[in-house]
Structure formats: C-alpha cells, structure tokens
Amino acid sequence: ATYIGGTVDTAGVGIVIDSAGDAFLLGSGEPTGVAPIAGGDPATLGGFVVKLDPTGSKMQMGFAGLGGEYIGVDGEGNVYLAGLATPPLTPPSAGPTFTPGALQTSEPNGICGGDFVAIPCPYEYVAKVDPGGTKIVYLTGLNGTFGATPSGVAVDADGNAIVAGTTYSPDFPVTPDTFESLYA
C-alpha cells in the first residue's frame, strides 16, 4: 500500500496491471511530483496516470493533465485512456488539442440539459500515450452531435483500443455493415 497525494484532493479512478506486475493508476486531482504532459488540458481532460513498480515503492512514470475514467495498457507499455470531458459553461473554451488527422478533431457542438438552461454536451475522448508518459501518440474525440459517455477501454494484441460507451447521438460514427448501424 502507498499514498499518492498532492496539494488538492487526489482520488484513484482506475488501475491496470501489466505483464511485468507494474501498476498503472488512473486518478483525478494533481499529485505531487507528476509533471503535466504536453498537449494535455487540465481544465477539460484533468487527471493523471502514475506507473508504480511491482513492489509499489518506486514511481516509474507519471503525467498529469490527461486522465479519464478508464485505462488500458498494451504489451509495449503504451497507455490508453477513455474519458469524459465537459466544456465550461462560459465560452470561449480552448479545449483539448486533438491530434491532427485523428478520427474527430473537435468537440461536439450539441446543447444538452433541461428546459431552462442550455448546457454544452459532455464529450468522450480516447487517448494513447507513449510508454515513457512524455508524448500523446493520439488524442481523438469519439462523439456524435450530442456527445458520448465511455464505459470501458480494452487493448487487443495489435494495440487497437476497443472502447465501449453510451450515446444519444444519431450521427455517432459507426462501422459500415456492423450489427446495428442505425440509432434506435
């Protein structure tokens, strides 16, 4: 057992163990001694990832400013994250810098919420970070007009991220000839 704390509340959100026994902890907050990752966005993507050795006595890697709700790791040590970001209520929001050429490179612009207040829809993002925790390999949105919410992420043997989630967007991108291609 160990502590990972900071100047503001930190909380563990998820954990995954690689084949070497290293623990990758996904959390919220700002832990002490963990530097921001270039291209992250603490305001909308928040969180952190820390890699601990099998004994829990040494931090082998860590980055802040990119978190999420779900974490996966491939055989090479790349970290995969699926998260939910909520745009601020008062624009303008710089938002995250999505990777050029990614599946989606902007936030959805739908309005969600009740009858009295127009609230920008939360949106799902998927990211892959290199094994050293120093570079975002890709950061993409995965949404329709009314956003999406992740429910999990897994990584196959080829390094493909498999993301599950929920959406109320009839224009969510789907694979052609899939099991169900129309929003019901």
PyMOL commands that set and color helices and strands:
alter all, ss='L'
color gray80, all
select strands_A, chain A and resi 11-17+23-28+48-52+59-64+70-73+79-85+111-112+119-120+123-129+136-141+149-155+161-166
alter strands_A, ss='S'
color yellow, strands_A
deselect
rebuild
show_as cartoon
